[in-house]
Amino acid sequence: MSGNKQQILPCASADLPAIYEIINESALAYKGVIPADRWHEPYMPMAELESEISKGVRFYGYREGGRILGVMGIQDVRDVTLMRHAYVRTEFRGQGIGRALLAHLRERTSRPVLIGTWKDATWAVRFYERNGFTLVGEDEKNRLLKTYWTVPDRQIEESVVLADHRWRDGPSQQAKRPLVAPRDLQAW
């Protein structure tokens, strides 16, 4: 990245075309990785993006020199906060943009944070693990996806959920949820 000023700001309706472009360009990394019946182009149609926003997903953009280089959504659902739709323009990956967005959004909530992603997107799982999140066990994953997300059963089969320390250590941890060691991910 250059010496231009970098900012993370809430996205506005005028940013919708950039959000759409970033999500769909970056999601090409899933093609041939996630099950073929889960892949489609565009990965997130504009109507779906607008629907996500209408359901409470608030997008933030990492901006440099006025250009949005990465986006991430945050959504409060019941007693947790979900991090949603995290994407960085392919040409700017590996430069700390995703980490900066994640840290910025985590500062905006005191609730436990959960993240869902494709289990075969191992680069995404590793990214979240490096940033303090832990995979939950299979039964807990299924329960969480049905409780906090609106996704089809087939997507539940092909996904994982990662939780932050507030989820693992918080009062809602009554039933001691099983966590999965990273090496166990390969078995899924």
MILUM-46280 format. One line per 8 residues: number of its first residue (from 0); their letters; for each residue x, y, z of N, C-alpha, C, O, CB. Coordinates in pm, whole numbers. Glycine has a CB too. Layout:
<sites>
NUM	A	X:Y:Z:X:Y:Z:X:Y:Z:X:Y:Z:X:Y:Z ~ ... $
</sites>
This chain:
<sites>
0	MSGNKQQI	84:-117:0:0:0:0:88:123:0:201:121:50:-95:0:120 ~ 38:227:-55:116:349:-67:105:433:58:48:390:159:71:429:-187 ~ 159:552:51:156:642:164:25:717:176:13:806:261:268:740:154 ~ -76:685:93:-206:750:104:-269:722:239:-240:621:303:-299:704:-8 ~ -354:812:280:-423:797:408:-519:678:403:-599:665:310:-498:926:445 ~ -510:594:505:-599:479:516:-702:506:626:-669:559:732:-520:349:546 ~ -826:469:598:-934:487:693:-1028:368:686:-1042:303:582:-1010:618:666 ~ -1092:340:799:-1201:244:801:-1324:322:841:-1332:379:950:-1173:123:898 $
8	LPCASADL	-1421:323:751:-1542:402:771:-1665:319:738:-1658:225:659:-1539:529:686 ~ -1780:353:800:-1904:286:761:-1931:312:614:-1905:421:563:-2023:334:848 ~ -1984:213:547:-2021:229:406:-2159:294:398:-2244:276:485:-2019:92:333 ~ -2178:368:292:-2306:435:265:-2368:373:140:-2306:290:73:-2286:588:247 ~ -2490:415:108:-2557:359:-9:-2478:385:-137:-2483:304:-230:-2698:417:-21 ~ -2405:495:-142:-2323:525:-261:-2209:424:-278:-2153:412:-387:-2265:666:-251 ~ -2175:350:-171:-2067:252:-176:-2115:114:-224:-2034:24:-244:-2003:238:-40 ~ -2245:98:-243:-2300:-33:-280:-2233:-93:-404:-2200:-211:-402:-2448:-21:-304 $
16	PAIYEIIN	-2210:-17:-513:-2142:-78:-628:-2001:-128:-594:-1960:-233:-644:-2133:23:-741 ~ -1927:-56:-511:-1792:-100:-473:-1799:-225:-386:-1719:-317:-404:-1717:13:-398 ~ -1893:-230:-292:-1909:-349:-207:-1939:-470:-295:-1877:-575:-280:-2023:-328:-102 ~ -2034:-454:-385:-2072:-561:-478:-1951:-609:-559:-1927:-729:-571:-2184:-512:-573 ~ -1876:-515:-612:-1758:-549:-693:-1654:-623:-611:-1600:-724:-657:-1696:-421:-753 ~ -1624:-575:-491:-1522:-638:-406:-1564:-778:-367:-1484:-872:-377:-1498:-553:-280 ~ -1688:-794:-322:-1735:-927:-281:-1723:-1026:-397:-1668:-1135:-380:-1882:-921:-232 ~ -1772:-988:-512:-1777:-1082:-624:-1641:-1108:-686:-1615:-1220:-732:-1870:-1032:-729 $
24	ESALAYKG	-1554:-1009:-689:-1418:-1031:-740:-1339:-1119:-642:-1271:-1213:-684:-1345:-895:-762 ~ -1348:-1088:-516:-1272:-1162:-415:-1325:-1305:-398:-1247:-1397:-373:-1277:-1089:-282 ~ -1456:-1322:-411:-1516:-1454:-393:-1478:-1552:-502:-1506:-1671:-489:-1666:-1442:-387 ~ -1416:-1505:-609:-1368:-1598:-712:-1271:-1700:-653:-1251:-1807:-711:-1300:-1520:-825 ~ -1210:-1668:-540:-1121:-1763:-472:-1195:-1890:-431:-1133:-1995:-414:-1058:-1697:-348 ~ -1327:-1882:-413:-1407:-1999:-375:-1431:-2094:-492:-1456:-2213:-471:-1539:-1954:-318 ~ -1424:-2043:-614:-1458:-2122:-732:-1366:-2243:-741:-1243:-2228:-743:-1450:-2036:-861 ~ -1424:-2362:-747:-1347:-2485:-752:-1301:-2533:-615:-1239:-2639:-605:-1228:-2465:-840 $
32	VIPADRWH	-1332:-2457:-511:-1293:-2495:-374:-1416:-2538:-295:-1418:-2645:-235:-1222:-2376:-302 ~ -1518:-2453:-297:-1642:-2491:-230:-1719:-2584:-323:-1692:-2586:-443:-1728:-2366:-190 ~ -1815:-2661:-270:-1889:-2751:-358:-1953:-2677:-475:-2002:-2565:-461:-1997:-2824:-278 ~ -1950:-2741:-591:-2000:-2680:-714:-2146:-2636:-701:-2186:-2537:-762:-1986:-2777:-830 ~ -2226:-2709:-623:-2367:-2671:-608:-2386:-2549:-518:-2498:-2499:-506:-2445:-2788:-552 ~ -2281:-2501:-456:-2286:-2380:-372:-2230:-2259:-446:-2249:-2146:-401:-2210:-2403:-241 ~ -2161:-2282:-556:-2100:-2174:-632:-2195:-2123:-740:-2261:-2203:-807:-1968:-2220:-694 ~ -2203:-1993:-756:-2278:-1932:-866:-2216:-1796:-896:-2148:-1737:-813:-2430:-1919:-830 $
40	EPYMPMAE	-2242:-1748:-1016:-2190:-1617:-1056:-2307:-1527:-1095:-2392:-1567:-1174:-2088:-1631:-1174 ~ -2311:-1405:-1041:-2215:-1358:-941:-2236:-1433:-810:-2344:-1485:-782:-2230:-1206:-919 ~ -2131:-1436:-730:-2138:-1508:-603:-2246:-1447:-514:-2325:-1519:-453:-2002:-1505:-531 ~ -2251:-1314:-507:-2357:-1246:-433:-2426:-1147:-527:-2374:-1038:-552:-2301:-1173:-306 ~ -2543:-1183:-579:-2617:-1091:-664:-2652:-962:-588:-2661:-963:-465:-2746:-1158:-719 ~ -2672:-855:-660:-2704:-726:-598:-2828:-736:-509:-2830:-677:-401:-2725:-618:-705 ~ -2930:-809:-552:-3052:-823:-471:-3021:-890:-336:-3079:-854:-234:-3158:-905:-547 ~ -2931:-988:-336:-2893:-1055:-211:-2814:-960:-121:-2836:-957:0:-2809:-1182:-241 $
48	LESEISKG	-2724:-882:-179:-2649:-784:-101:-2745:-683:-37:-2733:-653:81:-2546:-711:-190 ~ -2837:-633:-114:-2936:-538:-61:-3021:-602:48:-3055:-537:147:-3026:-485:-173 ~ -3055:-729:31:-3131:-802:132:-3051:-816:262:-3105:-798:371:-3171:-941:79 ~ -2923:-848:251:-2838:-860:369:-2834:-727:446:-2843:-725:568:-2694:-903:329 ~ -2821:-618:374:-2819:-486:438:-2953:-457:504:-2958:-403:615:-2785:-376:334 ~ -3062:-493:437:-3195:-468:496:-3218:-552:622:-3301:-517:706:-3305:-498:393 ~ -3145:-663:635:-3156:-750:753:-3061:-707:864:-3051:-775:967:-3129:-895:715 ~ -2991:-596:845:-2909:-542:953:-2759:-558:939:-2686:-524:1032:-2949:-604:1076 $
56	VRFYGYRE	-2710:-609:827:-2564:-616:808:-2516:-474:776:-2561:-412:679:-2525:-718:693 ~ -2424:-425:859:-2367:-292:839:-2225:-309:787:-2139:-365:857:-2370:-208:971 ~ -2200:-262:667:-2068:-277:606:-1976:-161:642:-2017:-46:653:-2081:-288:455 ~ -1850:-197:661:-1743:-100:678:-1644:-122:566:-1624:-234:520:-1674:-113:819 ~ -1583:-13:522:-1486:-23:415:-1350:29:457:-1339:132:524:-1535:53:295 ~ -1248:-43:416:-1110:1:435:-1078:83:311:-1080:33:199:-1009:-121:454 ~ -1048:210:333:-1028:303:222:-887:356:222:-828:386:326:-1128:420:229 ~ -834:367:102:-704:430:84:-716:522:-36:-755:480:-145:-589:323:65 $
64	GGRILGVM	-681:649:-15:-689:745:-123:-828:754:-183:-843:777:-303:-592:709:-230 ~ -931:735:-101:-1069:744:-147:-1124:617:-210:-1243:611:-241:-1080:853:-244 ~ -1041:516:-230:-1086:390:-292:-1107:285:-183:-1025:272:-92:-982:340:-397 ~ -1216:210:-193:-1242:101:-98:-1162:-21:-144:-1178:-69:-256:-1395:68:-88 ~ -1077:-71:-54:-992:-187:-87:-1042:-316:-24:-1008:-425:-69:-849:-161:-42 ~ -1123:-303:82:-1178:-421:149:-1304:-384:224:-1324:-269:261:-1075:-481:245 ~ -1389:-484:245:-1515:-462:317:-1537:-575:417:-1488:-686:399:-1635:-451:219 ~ -1612:-544:521:-1654:-644:617:-1783:-595:680:-1800:-476:707:-1544:-671:727 $
72	GIQDVRDV	-1875:-688:701:-2002:-654:762:-2007:-699:907:-1938:-791:948:-2117:-717:684 ~ -2091:-630:981:-2115:-663:1121:-2266:-666:1141:-2338:-580:1089:-2045:-560:1219 ~ -2314:-764:1216:-2459:-779:1235:-2486:-829:1376:-2435:-934:1416:-2520:-876:1129 ~ -2565:-755:1451:-2607:-799:1583:-2729:-889:1566:-2830:-848:1507:-2639:-678:1677 ~ -2719:-1010:1618:-2829:-1106:1612:-2846:-1165:1752:-2757:-1231:1805:-2802:-1219:1504 ~ -2961:-1139:1809:-2990:-1185:1945:-2882:-1139:2040:-2865:-1018:2060:-3003:-1339:1950 ~ -2808:-1232:2099:-2709:-1197:2202:-2564:-1201:2151:-2471:-1199:2231:-2723:-1291:2320 ~ -2545:-1207:2020:-2410:-1214:1963:-2395:-1112:1851:-2492:-1052:1805:-2378:-1356:1911 $
80	TLMRHAYV	-2271:-1094:1809:-2240:-1015:1690:-2177:-1108:1589:-2085:-1183:1621:-2146:-893:1722 ~ -2227:-1103:1466:-2172:-1183:1357:-2085:-1093:1271:-2123:-981:1239:-2284:-1249:1273 ~ -1968:-1143:1234:-1887:-1078:1131:-1927:-1144:1001:-1925:-1267:989:-1731:-1092:1160 ~ -1963:-1064:901:-2021:-1116:778:-1949:-1062:656:-1901:-949:657:-2169:-1081:770 ~ -1940:-1139:553:-1898:-1094:421:-1767:-1014:425:-1765:-895:393:-2007:-1010:358 ~ -1662:-1080:465:-1530:-1017:474:-1452:-1045:346:-1421:-1160:315:-1451:-1069:598 ~ -1422:-940:271:-1353:-955:143:-1256:-840:120:-1285:-725:154:-1455:-963:27 ~ -1141:-873:63:-1040:-774:26:-1011:-793:-122:-1001:-905:-171:-909:-790:114 $
88	RTEFRGQG	-997:-682:-193:-962:-691:-335:-839:-780:-350:-742:-765:-276:-937:-549:-396 ~ -844:-871:-444:-737:-969:-462:-599:-905:-468:-506:-955:-405:-761:-1049:-589 ~ -585:-797:-539:-453:-733:-555:-399:-673:-426:-281:-638:-419:-462:-626:-660 ~ -484:-661:-322:-440:-601:-195:-439:-700:-79:-420:-660:36:-529:-484:-161 ~ -459:-828:-107:-456:-928:0:-317:-940:58:-217:-912:-8:-503:-1065:-53 ~ -312:-982:184:-184:-1004:251:-117:-876:298:1:-878:333:-92:-1076:159 ~ -189:-766:300:-132:-638:341:-191:-587:472:-168:-472:509:-152:-536:233 ~ -267:-672:542:-321:-633:672:-458:-567:669:-508:-523:772:-227:-542:738 $
96	IGRALLAH	-519:-560:552:-649:-494:541:-758:-573:614:-836:-515:690:-687:-476:392 ~ -764:-703:592:-862:-786:660:-844:-782:811:-942:-770:885:-853:-930:612 ~ -721:-790:855:-691:-784:999:-736:-650:1057:-793:-645:1166:-539:-805:1025 ~ -710:-540:984:-750:-407:1031:-903:-395:1039:-956:-340:1136:-693:-299:939 ~ -972:-445:937:-1117:-442:940:-1173:-524:1056:-1262:-479:1127:-1174:-494:808 ~ -1120:-644:1075:-1167:-730:1182:-1145:-664:1318:-1235:-665:1401:-1098:-865:1176 ~ -1028:-609:1341:-998:-543:1468:-1090:-424:1489:-1142:-403:1598:-850:-498:1473 ~ -1111:-347:1385:-1197:-228:1393:-1340:-267:1432:-1400:-205:1519:-1197:-152:1259 $
104	LRERTSRP	-1392:-369:1367:-1530:-411:1396:-1543:-476:1533:-1645:-460:1600:-1579:-506:1289 ~ -1441:-550:1574:-1446:-612:1707:-1451:-507:1817:-1509:-529:1923:-1325:-704:1729 ~ -1389:-392:1792:-1392:-282:1890:-1532:-221:1902:-1559:-150:1999:-1292:-174:1851 ~ -1619:-247:1806:-1752:-188:1806:-1857:-274:1873:-1976:-244:1865:-1792:-161:1667 ~ -1815:-379:1939:-1913:-464:2009:-1854:-516:2139:-1734:-540:2149:-1957:-581:1919 ~ -1941:-532:2237:-1901:-597:2361:-1961:-737:2369:-1940:-809:2467:-1945:-512:2484 ~ -2034:-774:2266:-2098:-905:2261:-1999:-1012:2215:-1895:-980:2157:-2220:-902:2167 ~ -2030:-1137:2240:-1950:-1245:2179:-1959:-1234:2026:-2062:-1197:1971:-1999:-1385:2227 $
112	VLIGTWKD	-1849:-1268:1959:-1843:-1259:1813:-1832:-1399:1754:-1753:-1482:1799:-1723:-1171:1769 ~ -1914:-1424:1651:-1912:-1550:1577:-1889:-1519:1430:-1932:-1417:1378:-2045:-1629:1598 ~ -1819:-1611:1364:-1790:-1598:1222:-1817:-1732:1156:-1772:-1836:1205:-1643:-1551:1197 ~ -1891:-1731:1047:-1913:-1851:969:-1840:-1839:837:-1834:-1732:778:-2064:-1876:947 ~ -1786:-1950:791:-1720:-1951:660:-1727:-2093:604:-1766:-2187:673:-1572:-1902:670 ~ -1688:-2107:480:-1684:-2239:416:-1573:-2322:477:-1462:-2271:496:-1664:-2226:262 ~ -1599:-2447:509:-1494:-2530:569:-1378:-2555:475:-1265:-2575:520:-1552:-2662:614 ~ -1403:-2554:345:-1294:-2576:249:-1214:-2449:219:-1113:-2455:148:-1350:-2632:121 $
120	ATWAVRFY	-1259:-2336:270:-1183:-2210:255:-1082:-2204:369:-1091:-2121:459:-1280:-2083:256 ~ -985:-2295:361:-890:-2310:472:-809:-2183:498:-768:-2158:612:-796:-2425:444 ~ -785:-2103:394:-713:-1977:414:-794:-1883:505:-736:-1812:587:-684:-1908:278 ~ -927:-1884:490:-1012:-1799:574:-1014:-1850:717:-1004:-1772:812:-1156:-1793:517 ~ -1026:-1982:734:-1025:-2040:869:-894:-2006:939:-895:-1964:1055:-1044:-2194:862 ~ -781:-2022:869:-650:-1989:929:-640:-1841:965:-586:-1806:1070:-535:-2027:833 ~ -692:-1755:879:-692:-1610:907:-763:-1582:1039:-709:-1510:1124:-760:-1532:791 ~ -882:-1636:1056:-958:-1610:1179:-889:-1672:1301:-889:-1613:1408:-1100:-1665:1166 $
128	ERNGFTLV	-832:-1789:1284:-758:-1850:1396:-639:-1764:1436:-613:-1746:1555:-711:-1992:1359 ~ -567:-1711:1339:-453:-1621:1370:-497:-1495:1441:-417:-1428:1507:-378:-1584:1242 ~ -625:-1462:1426:-677:-1340:1487:-763:-1368:1610:-849:-1288:1645:-757:-1263:1386 ~ -739:-1482:1676:-797:-1509:1806:-927:-1587:1809:-987:-1601:1915:-819:-1385:1872 ~ -971:-1638:1697:-1095:-1715:1692:-1064:-1864:1696:-957:-1908:1653:-1177:-1680:1567 ~ -1159:-1942:1746:-1144:-2086:1760:-1262:-2157:1695:-1377:-2115:1712:-1130:-2126:1908 ~ -1234:-2263:1622:-1342:-2344:1565:-1424:-2407:1676:-1371:-2453:1776:-1285:-2453:1472 ~ -1556:-2408:1657:-1643:-2479:1750:-1666:-2620:1694:-1642:-2645:1576:-1780:-2404:1770 $
136	GEDEKNRL	-1710:-2710:1778:-1736:-2847:1736:-1853:-2857:1640:-1931:-2763:1624:-1763:-2934:1857 ~ -1866:-2973:1575:-1967:-2995:1471:-2109:-2973:1522:-2187:-2904:1456:-1954:-3136:1416 ~ -2145:-3031:1636:-2282:-3015:1687:-2311:-2869:1720:-2419:-2819:1691:-2303:-3102:1811 ~ -2214:-2802:1783:-2232:-2662:1818:-2241:-2576:1691:-2322:-2484:1685:-2116:-2613:1907 ~ -2159:-2606:1593:-2165:-2535:1464:-2304:-2544:1404:-2361:-2443:1363:-2062:-2593:1365 ~ -2360:-2664:1400:-2493:-2682:1343:-2597:-2601:1419:-2683:-2536:1358:-2532:-2831:1343 ~ -2589:-2604:1551:-2684:-2529:1633:-2669:-2379:1610:-2768:-2308:1596:-2663:-2562:1782 ~ -2545:-2331:1607:-2522:-2187:1590:-2569:-2139:1453:-2632:-2034:1444:-2374:-2155:1608 $
144	LKTYWTVP	-2539:-2214:1348:-2581:-2172:1214:-2733:-2167:1203:-2787:-2081:1133:-2523:-2266:1109 ~ -2801:-2259:1269:-2948:-2258:1265:-3007:-2149:1354:-3117:-2101:1328:-3002:-2394:1309 ~ -2933:-2109:1458:-2983:-2008:1552:-2957:-1866:1504:-3045:-1781:1513:-2919:-2028:1687 ~ -2838:-1839:1453:-2797:-1701:1426:-2789:-1664:1278:-2784:-1545:1245:-2665:-1677:1487 ~ -2788:-1759:1190:-2781:-1732:1047:-2907:-1783:979:-2980:-1864:1036:-2655:-1797:984 ~ -2932:-1736:859:-3039:-1790:775:-2971:-1846:651:-2953:-1777:551:-3147:-1679:738 ~ -2933:-1973:660:-2864:-2038:549:-2928:-2175:527:-2981:-2235:620:-2711:-2052:578 ~ -2923:-2224:403:-2981:-2355:374:-2902:-2469:441:-2785:-2454:474:-2986:-2378:223 $
152	DRQIEESV	-2969:-2580:461:-2905:-2696:524:-2778:-2738:452:-2680:-2777:516:-3003:-2814:529 ~ -2778:-2731:321:-2658:-2771:245:-2539:-2681:279:-2426:-2728:286:-2686:-2765:93 ~ -2564:-2553:299:-2456:-2463:338:-2408:-2494:480:-2289:-2484:509:-2502:-2317:329 ~ -2500:-2530:567:-2462:-2569:703:-2366:-2688:698:-2267:-2691:771:-2588:-2605:788 ~ -2396:-2786:612:-2309:-2903:597:-2167:-2865:557:-2071:-2931:597:-2367:-2998:494 ~ -2154:-2760:478:-2024:-2723:419:-1954:-2607:490:-1856:-2553:439:-2044:-2687:274 ~ -2005:-2568:607:-1952:-2451:677:-1889:-2488:810:-1905:-2598:862:-2061:-2350:699 ~ -1815:-2391:863:-1763:-2397:999:-1800:-2267:1067:-1834:-2168:1002:-1607:-2420:1001 $
160	VLADHRWR	-1794:-2268:1200:-1815:-2146:1280:-1695:-2131:1371:-1647:-2227:1431:-1949:-2152:1362 ~ -1649:-2008:1381:-1540:-1974:1472:-1594:-1874:1574:-1678:-1790:1543:-1416:-1915:1395 ~ -1544:-1885:1697:-1592:-1801:1807:-1475:-1729:1873:-1363:-1779:1876:-1669:-1885:1910 ~ -1503:-1611:1926:-1399:-1538:2000:-1401:-1577:2148:-1484:-1657:2191:-1418:-1386:1984 ~ -1311:-1520:2223:-1298:-1554:2365:-1424:-1519:2444:-1454:-1586:2542:-1178:-1483:2426 ~ -1498:-1417:2405:-1620:-1380:2478:-1725:-1489:2466:-1803:-1511:2559:-1676:-1246:2426 ~ -1728:-1557:2352:-1822:-1669:2335:-1776:-1788:2419:-1855:-1851:2490:-1834:-1709:2186 ~ -1647:-1818:2410:-1593:-1934:2481:-1597:-1916:2631:-1622:-2012:2704:-1451:-1960:2437 $
168	DGPSQQAK	-1574:-1794:2680:-1560:-1770:2823:-1681:-1706:2888:-1686:-1694:3010:-1441:-1685:2848 ~ -1779:-1664:2809:-1890:-1585:2860:-1994:-1665:2933:-1988:-1788:2939:-1953:-1513:2750 ~ -2094:-1593:2989:-2200:-1657:3065:-2281:-1756:2982:-2337:-1851:3037:-2292:-1553:3123 ~ -2288:-1734:2851:-2365:-1827:2767:-2292:-1959:2748:-2342:-2048:2679:-2393:-1764:2631 ~ -2177:-1972:2808:-2093:-2092:2797:-2135:-2197:2901:-2052:-2279:2940:-1945:-2056:2815 ~ -2258:-2195:2944:-2308:-2285:3048:-2279:-2432:3019:-2237:-2507:3107:-2457:-2265:3066 ~ -2300:-2473:2896:-2292:-2615:2862:-2156:-2655:2806:-2146:-2760:2741:-2398:-2650:2763 ~ -2055:-2577:2828:-1917:-2607:2783:-1916:-2664:2642:-1915:-2785:2621:-1849:-2707:2879 $
176	RPLVAPRD	-1917:-2574:2548:-1918:-2612:2408:-1785:-2677:2369:-1680:-2628:2409:-1945:-2490:2319 ~ -1789:-2786:2293:-1664:-2848:2248:-1598:-2763:2141:-1665:-2717:2049:-1688:-2989:2196 ~ -1468:-2744:2151:-1392:-2673:2049:-1315:-2775:1968:-1288:-2886:2015:-1296:-2569:2112 ~ -1281:-2739:1848:-1211:-2829:1757:-1069:-2779:1739:-1047:-2660:1716:-1284:-2839:1619 ~ -975:-2867:1751:-837:-2830:1724:-821:-2811:1573:-886:-2881:1496:-737:-2938:1778 ~ -734:-2717:1529:-718:-2691:1386:-688:-2816:1304:-734:-2827:1190:-607:-2593:1364 ~ -614:-2911:1359:-581:-3032:1283:-705:-3115:1254:-707:-3192:1158:-479:-3116:1359 ~ -810:-3100:1338:-933:-3176:1316:-1016:-3123:1199:-1106:-3192:1152:-1017:-3175:1442 $
184	LQAW	-986:-3002:1153:-1058:-2944:1043:-1046:-3032:918:-1142:-3046:842:-1007:-2804:1014 ~ -931:-3089:898:-909:-3173:780:-1005:-3292:777:-1041:-3340:670:-764:-3223:777 ~ -1047:-3340:895:-1135:-3455:901:-1279:-3421:859:-1356:-3511:826:-1135:-3513:1040 ~ -1315:-3294:860:-1450:-3254:821:-1458:-3259:675:-1562:-3230:617:-1489:-3114:873 $
</sites>
